[in-house]
Amino acid sequence: MLDIRRIPIPALVGIVLTTLFVLMAVFAPWISPHDNAEIVGDVWEPMSAAHWLGTDNLGRDLLSRMIYGARITLFIAVLATALSFSLGAILGFSAAVFGGWFDTLLSRLVDLLMSIPTLIMALVVLSVLPSNLVTLILVMGILDSTRVYRLSRAVAVDINVMDYVEAAKLRGEGSGWIIFREILPNALSPLVSELGLRFIYAVLFLSTLSFLGLGVQPPDADWGGMVKENKDGIVFGIPAALIPAAAIAALAISVNLVADWVLNRTTSLKGGRG
Amino acid sequence: MLAEGLTLASPLMSPIVKLVAQRIALGILLLLAVSVLIFAGTQILPGDVAQAILGQSATPESLANLREQLGLNQPAYIRYFHWLGGVLTGDLGTAMSSGQDIATSIKGRLWNTLFLAFWAAIVAIPLAITLGLIAVRYRNGWVDKLISGVALASTSFPEFFIGYLLVFYFAVQHQWFPAISTVYDGMSLGERLQAIVLPAAALTLVVLAHMMRMTRAAILNVMQSAYVETAELKGLSAFAVIRKHAFPNAIAPIINVVMLNLAYLVVGVVVVEVIFVYPGMGQYLVDHVTKRDVPVVQAVGLIFAAVYISLNIIADIAAIVANPRLRHPK
C-alpha cells in the first residue's frame, strides 16, 4: 500500500472518480432527487437530510443542480474536445502530407492564433457571436484545435518520410489513404495521451467562460455557471459556490491521473515516443 | 537593451545585437498581424453585427444609428486602418455602452492591473525558484513528491476555486483581509497592498505550480551534465553544486520560464479581477464582452495581446543575452 509507484492507486482513484462523474452525467434525470429548475425551499439553505448539499441562490436543490451540471459540463467538454481533435488532426496530417503553401498558410495562421492567450481571443469573438451552445462548442473546439494541429503535424512529418509511406505513395495511393490508413494508425499513441490533457483543458476553459457569464446561459448551468450563480453567498459564509468549483477540480484531477497512467503505459509499451 | 548593445557595438557583441533586433522586429510584425486578427475576430459574424448587438427587437432607426456609429457602411479594411491609425495615435475610440473615451477609462485600470500583477510576480518568482531548487536537492524524496503532487493538483484547479477558497478562509471565517478589493485614488500604498493581498495570493498560486515545475525541469537538465558530475565527485556539498555550478547555467532557461509564466498571469488576471471585483483591465474586458461593446473589446484585447507578446519577446531576448555561447562567439 505504501509503495504508490508500483501499485497505480492514483490511476485507480482516477478511473473510479471519472466513471462516477460519467455515470452521474448519463443517468442525471433518474438519480437526481429534484428537477433541474425546480424551486424546493429557501435561498441558500444549509445541508440537511432533505437537501444533501443545501439549496442554491434561488432555492433550488444544489445536489440536483450538480448532477445536471455534470451532464452539461461533460457534454460540452466532450464535444469541444472531439471537434478540436478531428479538426486539428486532419488539418495537421494534411499539412504534413501536402506541404507547400497549404502547410505554410495553415502553420502561420496557427502561430498567429497561438500568439495571444486563448481566453482573450475567445472573449473577442464571443463579444459579437450569439450566446448558444453551438457557438460555444465551435469557439472552444476551433481555438483548441491549434494545439492538436501542432502536435499532429509534428508527428505526421516524422511518419511521412517512413519507408511504408513512401511505398504507399509509389504504388499510387491517394492522399486520403496516406492520411487515414498510413499516418493515422501510427500517430495514434502520442495523440491519445494528449487527449486527456485537452479534455481537462476543455473542462477548465468552459468553466472559466461560464464563470465569466459567457458560457452556458441560465436557467441551464454547468459547474462554472453554478459558481457564478452562488458566488455572492461566499461573503456571507455560504459555501455553496465552493461545491461546483471543487467538483471541477476533482474531475480535472481524476482525468489527469488516468491520463498520466495511460501515458506511462503507452510509453513503456512502445519504447517511448512522446 | 538594444541601445546598450549598440553603444558597445564591438564585433564581439554584434551577433547578440543582430538577434535581439531581429526578435524585436519580428515581435512588432506579429503584433500588427494580431491587430488584424482581433479586428477580424469581431467581424466574423455572418450577417449584421448591429442586429446581433441590439437583438431582434431593435428598431430600424437604432440599427441605422449603430451602423453609422460603428462605421459599418464602409468596407472592413477601411475600418481596420481607421482603427489602427487611432490606436497608434493613442485614440482608442469611445465605448458604445457609456459613450466614454476608452483611453481615459483604461488608464487607471491598466495601472491597477499592472500593480496587482507586479506584486504577484514579486512573490511568485523567488518562491517558485526556491521550491524548484529544493525539489531538485531532495529529488525523488518525499519533499519532491509532495511539491510535485501539489503542483499537479493546482494545475487542475480552476482559478476561481483557489480564489474563493482564499476568500472563504481569510476574508469570511477569519476576516483578516477584505473579500472585495476596492481601490480608489488617494489610497496610500499600505492600504492598496492590504486590499490586494488576496487577489495577489490567488494569482501567485495560479502561476506558482507551473513555474516551479518548469524550474525544476530546467535545473534537472543541467544537473545531468558532466561538469556537475565532476563537481559532485570532487566532494562539493549538494547545495554548493547547485549554487555554484548548476544554477548559473540554468539561469537562462529559468528566466525564460519565468517570463513565459508572467505571460500566463495575463490570463489569470482576468478571472482573478472578476472574483475580487478589482477595478482592472480584466474586469473591464469581461463587462464589455457581456455588453457586446465591440470598440472596448477590440482595444482591451489588443492591449492584453501586446503585453503578452512583449513578455514573450523579453523572454526570448533574456535567453539570447544569458546564453554564454552567444556572448562569447568564437
Interface residues (C-beta under 8 A of the other chain):
Chain A: L112 L113 S115 I116 P117 T118 L119 I120 M121 L123 V124 V125 L126 S127 V128 L129 P130 I200 L204 S207 T208 F211 L212 G213 L214 G224 V227 K231 I234 V235 F236 G237 P239 A241 L242 A245 A246 I248 A249 A252 I253 N256
Chain B: L30 A33 V34 L37 I38 G41 T42 Q43 I44 L45 V49 A52 I53 L152 A153 S156 F157 P158 E159 F160 F161 Y164 L165 V167 F168 A171 V172 Q173 A179 I180 A263 V266 V267 V270 V271 V274 I275 L285 V286 H288 V289 T290 R292 D293 V294 V297 Q298 G301 F304 A305 Y308 I309 N312
